[in-house]
Amino acid sequence: MNTYRVAQVAAAGAPFEIVEREVLQPGPGHVRVAVDACGVCHSDSYFVNAELPGVRFPLVPGHEIAGRIDELGEGTQNGRQVGDRVAVGWFGGSCGHCKPCRQGDFIVCENLKVPGWAYDGGYAEAVIAPVDALARIPDALAATDAGPMACAGVTTYNALRRSSARPGDLVAVLGIGGLGHLGVQYAAAMGFETVAIARGAAKADFAKQLGAHHYIDSTADTPVADALQSLGGAKVVLATAANSAAITATVGGLSPRGELVVIGVDPEPLGISPTQLLLSGTIVRGHPSGTAQDVEDTMAFSALHGIRPTVEVVSLEQADEAYQKMMSGAARFRMVLTTS
């Protein structure tokens, strides 16, 4: 093909439009990926609305990409071949020379290359990406499942496996949305006694279907912290909800030396006092996404345990509708664009 289609925004906050662009050749160390599917993530809004520095328009977002290698750049090997099924997530490549990279901590690279920010993202029929951003997709995963695994999946899976929790420990997942519905599945599959926390009693049955052993309604009369303590106290709370007040409400439910792992984004500060942290040795930390290898690990674990995101699949032409549905909170639970 000589041209390919993208869904782009021409200016900050503008609606998406479908345009054709001339096909570009990948340079050394890069590949061109024919996109089969791309998830629509809430983080895309930071680029669409120019809320992060260095955003350039017209902009093509999308960092939950699943597709096939269409062409290798000159001299690009690294074990990749044309036709390989690959995913590209929030980790879209690293610089290799900053201090975190030299220490092998590539996900906190000071010059991290996020698709849709550093280069055109996956709301498109093709993407040119650095070879170190590629994660192999197992045969058992469809592209529409693999795309969300490259961000929502790896963020929740990696946060749990790198936490202090061990099989048999009580682990709570705050929120059952695009991140949380995967977090509950991963926590149960990892052998944790899993608690799902969400608003309303009506979500209890769905939480149990995902694998939760317990459900806490955050709108009930019993405070969330007290409900967690009645179960013995949580070794880890994975906070996927983008609500600082709801996150703060879980801290008192942690066991001694328990850990609050935050992956939900809210600009409001957490209301945690030093006393809460000191008396029980509580740990609070944020968790970034994961490298291409972490994405591979996530997909392999998901394939092994039958874990899949709940997705609503629409065509690339419906990018604006999909984005607006995600922003409104009406998506259940990941909107995914396809090019077929």
C-alpha positions in Angstrom: 0.0 0.0 0.0 1.1 3.6 -0.7 -1.1 5.2 1.9 -2.6 4.3 5.2 -5.4 5.7 7.4 -5.1 7.2 10.8 -7.5 8.7 13.3 -6.0 12.0 14.4 -6.9 15.1 16.3 -5.9 18.4 14.6 -5.7 20.5 17.7 -6.0 20.1 21.5 -9.5 18.8 22.4 -10.6 18.5 18.7 -12.7 15.6 17.5 -11.1 12.7 15.7 -10.9 12.7 12.0 -9.9 9.9 9.5 -7.1 11.0 7.2 -4.8 9.2 4.8 -1.0 9.5 5.0 1.8 8.4 2.9 3.5 5.1 4.0 6.9 5.7 5.6 9.8 3.3 5.7 11.2 2.3 9.1 14.7 3.4 9.9 17.5 1.4 11.5 16.4 -0.2 14.8 12.7 0.3 13.9 9.9 -1.8 12.4 6.7 -0.9 10.7 3.7 -2.7 12.3 0.5 -3.3 10.5 -2.0 -2.6 13.2 -4.8 -5.1 13.8 -6.2 -3.6 17.0 -5.6 -0.8 19.4 -7.1 -0.2 22.8 -8.5 3.2 23.9 -7.0 4.1 27.2 -7.9 7.0 29.5 -4.2 8.1 29.4 -4.8 9.0 25.8 -6.7 12.0 27.0 -3.5 13.6 28.4 -2.2 13.8 24.8 -5.4 14.6 23.1 -5.9 17.6 25.5 -2.2 18.6 25.5 -1.9 18.1 29.2 1.7 16.8 28.9 4.7 18.7 27.6 5.9 18.2 24.1 2.6 17.1 22.5 2.5 18.0 18.8 -0.5 18.2 16.5 -2.0 16.7 14.4 -1.8 13.9 16.9 -2.4 10.1 16.5 -2.8 8.6 20.0 -2.9 4.9 21.0 -0.5 2.8 23.2 -2.4 -0.5 23.4 -1.3 -1.7 19.9 -1.5 -5.3 18.5 -0.5 -6.2 15.0 2.1 -7.8 12.7 5.5 -6.7 11.6 5.2 -5.5 8.1 8.7 -4.3 7.4 12.1 -4.2 9.2 14.3 -1.2 9.1 17.8 -1.5 7.5 20.0 -3.7 9.7 17.2 -4.4 12.2 17.4 -8.0 13.5 17.0 -8.7 17.2 15.2 -12.0 16.3 12.3 -10.2 14.6 10.8 -11.3 11.3 8.2 -10.0 9.0 4.8 -11.5 10.0 5.6 -11.8 13.7 2.6 -10.9 15.9 3.7 -8.1 18.3 2.2 -5.7 20.8 3.4 -2.2 21.8 2.3 -0.6 25.0 2.9 2.5 27.1 6.6 1.4 27.0 7.3 2.3 23.4 11.1 2.2 23.6 13.8 3.6 25.9 16.9 5.8 25.2 19.4 3.3 26.6 21.8 6.0 27.9 20.1 7.7 30.9 20.9 6.5 34.4 17.8 4.4 34.9 18.5 2.7 31.5 22.1 2.0 32.5 20.8 0.5 35.7 18.4 -1.7 33.6 15.2 0.0 34.9 13.9 0.9 31.4 10.3 1.6 32.3 11.4 4.8 34.2 13.7 5.9 31.4 14.1 9.7 31.5 13.3 9.8 27.8 10.6 7.1 27.6 9.1 6.8 24.1 5.3 6.6 24.6 3.3 5.9 21.4 1.1 8.9 20.7 3.6 11.2 22.4 7.1 10.4 21.1 5.7 9.1 17.8 2.4 8.4 16.1 0.3 5.8 18.1 -2.0 3.0 17.2 -5.2 4.7 16.2 -4.0 3.8 12.7 -3.5 1.1 10.1 0.3 1.2 10.6 2.8 2.3 13.2 6.6 2.7 13.1 8.1 1.7 16.4 11.5 1.0 17.9 12.4 -2.7 18.0 12.9 -2.7 21.8 9.2 -1.8 22.2 8.0 -5.0 20.7 6.4 -7.8 22.7 5.5 -11.2 21.1 1.8 -12.1 21.2 1.1 -15.7 22.0 -1.0 -17.7 19.5 -3.8 -18.1 22.1 -4.5 -14.3 22.3 -6.6 -12.5 19.8 -5.3 -9.0 18.7 -8.3 -7.4 20.4 -7.3 -9.0 23.7 -3.6 -8.5 23.3 -3.8 -4.7 22.7 -5.3 -3.9 26.2 -2.8 -6.3 27.7 0.1 -3.9 26.6 -1.1 -1.2 29.0 -4.0 -2.1 31.3 -2.9 -5.7 31.5 0.8 -5.2 32.2 0.1 -2.4 34.7 -2.1 -4.5 36.9 -0.2 -7.8 36.5 3.2 -6.2 37.1 2.0 -4.2 40.0 0.8 -7.3 41.8 3.7 -9.6 41.0 6.2 -6.9 42.2 4.2 -6.3 45.4 5.0 -7.7 48.8 2.0 -10.1 48.6 2.5 -13.8 48.5 0.0 -16.6 47.7 -2.6 -16.9 50.5 -2.2 -13.2 51.5 -5.3 -11.0 51.5 -5.1 -8.6 48.5 -7.7 -6.0 47.7 -8.4 -4.4 44.3 -10.0 -1.0 44.5 -12.2 -0.4 41.4 -13.6 -2.8 38.9 -13.1 -0.8 35.7 -10.8 -1.0 32.8 -7.8 -1.8 35.1 -9.6 -3.3 38.1 -11.5 -6.0 36.2 -8.1 -7.4 35.1 -6.5 -6.8 38.5 -9.1 -9.0 40.2 -8.5 -11.8 37.7 -4.7 -11.6 38.1 -4.9 -11.5 41.9 -7.1 -14.6 42.1 -4.9 -16.5 39.6 -1.8 -15.6 41.6 -3.2 -17.3 44.6 -4.2 -14.3 46.7 -7.3 -14.2 48.8 -8.9 -11.5 46.6 -11.1 -8.7 47.7 -12.9 -6.5 45.2 -13.9 -3.0 46.3 -16.4 -1.0 44.2 -19.4 1.3 44.5 -22.8 -0.4 44.9 -24.0 -3.9 45.9 -25.0 -4.7 42.3 -21.3 -5.3 41.4 -20.8 -8.1 43.9 -21.9 -10.9 41.5 -19.6 -9.6 38.7 -16.7 -9.4 41.1 -17.2 -13.0 42.1 -17.4 -14.0 38.4 -13.9 -12.4 38.0 -12.6 -14.6 40.8 -13.0 -12.4 43.9 -13.4 -14.2 47.2 -14.9 -11.2 48.9 -16.7 -8.0 47.9 -16.8 -4.7 49.7 -19.4 -2.1 48.7 -17.7 1.3 49.3 -21.1 3.0 49.7 -22.2 0.7 52.5 -22.5 1.9 56.2 -19.3 0.0 57.2 -16.2 2.0 56.2 -13.9 0.3 53.7 -11.0 0.2 56.1 -13.1 -1.5 58.8 -14.4 -4.0 56.3 -10.9 -4.9 55.3 -9.8 -5.3 58.9 -12.7 -7.6 59.6 -11.2 -9.9 57.0 -7.8 -9.7 58.7 -6.3 -6.7 57.0 -5.0 -6.5 53.5 -1.3 -7.2 52.8 -1.7 -5.2 49.6 -4.3 -2.8 48.2 -4.1 -2.3 44.4 -5.7 1.1 43.8 -7.0 1.1 40.2 -9.8 3.7 40.8 -9.0 7.3 39.7 -10.3 8.7 43.0 -7.9 9.9 45.7 -10.6 10.0 48.4 -11.5 6.3 47.7 -7.8 5.4 47.7 -7.2 7.2 51.0 -10.2 5.3 52.5 -8.4 2.0 52.1 -5.2 2.8 54.0 -6.6 2.0 57.4 -7.5 -1.5 56.1 -3.9 -2.5 55.5 -2.2 -5.0 57.8 1.0 -4.0 59.6 3.7 -3.3 57.0 0.9 -3.5 54.4 1.4 -1.9 51.0 -0.8 0.5 49.0 0.1 0.3 45.3 -1.4 3.2 43.3 -2.0 2.9 39.5 -5.2 5.0 39.3 -4.6 8.6 38.3 -6.2 11.5 40.1 -4.7 15.0 40.2 -6.0 15.5 43.8 -3.5 14.6 46.6 -4.0 11.6 48.8 -5.1 12.4 52.4 -2.7 10.2 54.2 -1.1 11.4 57.5 2.5 10.5 58.6 1.0 8.8 61.7 -0.9 6.3 59.5 2.4 5.4 57.8 4.6 5.3 60.9 2.6 3.4 63.4 2.1 0.3 61.2 5.1 0.7 58.8 2.8 1.2 55.9 4.3 1.4 52.4 2.8 3.7 49.7 4.1 3.6 46.2 3.2 4.3 42.6 3.7 1.7 39.9 4.6 2.4 36.3 3.5 0.1 33.5 6.1 -2.4 32.3 8.7 -3.1 29.7 8.2 -5.1 26.5 9.4 -8.2 28.4 6.8 -7.5 31.1 4.1 -7.3 28.5 5.2 -10.6 27.1 5.1 -12.1 30.6 1.6 -10.6 31.1 0.3 -12.1 27.9 1.8 -15.5 28.6 0.3 -15.6 32.1 -3.1 -14.5 30.7 -3.0 -17.2 28.1 -2.1 -19.8 30.6 -4.9 -18.9 33.1 -7.6 -17.9 30.6 -7.6 -14.2 31.6 -9.0 -11.8 29.1 -10.1 -8.2 29.1 -13.8 -7.4 28.6 -13.7 -5.4 25.4 -16.1 -3.6 23.1 -14.7 -3.7 19.5 -15.4 -1.0 17.0 -13.8 0.1 13.7 -11.1 2.7 13.3 -13.7 5.0 11.7 -15.5 5.0 15.0 -12.5 6.3 16.9 -14.2 9.5 18.1 -17.3 7.6 19.4 -15.1 5.1 21.1 -13.0 7.8 22.7 -16.0 9.7 24.0 -17.6 6.6 25.4 -14.3 5.8 27.3 -14.2 9.4 28.6 -17.8 9.3 29.8 -17.1 6.1 31.8 -19.7 4.1 29.8 -17.2 1.7 28.3 -17.4 -1.9 29.7 -14.5 -2.2 30.1 -12.0 -1.5 27.3 -12.9 0.1 23.9 -10.8 -1.4 21.1 -10.4 -0.1 17.6 -9.8 -2.5 14.7 -8.6 -1.9 11.2 -10.3 -4.9 9.5 
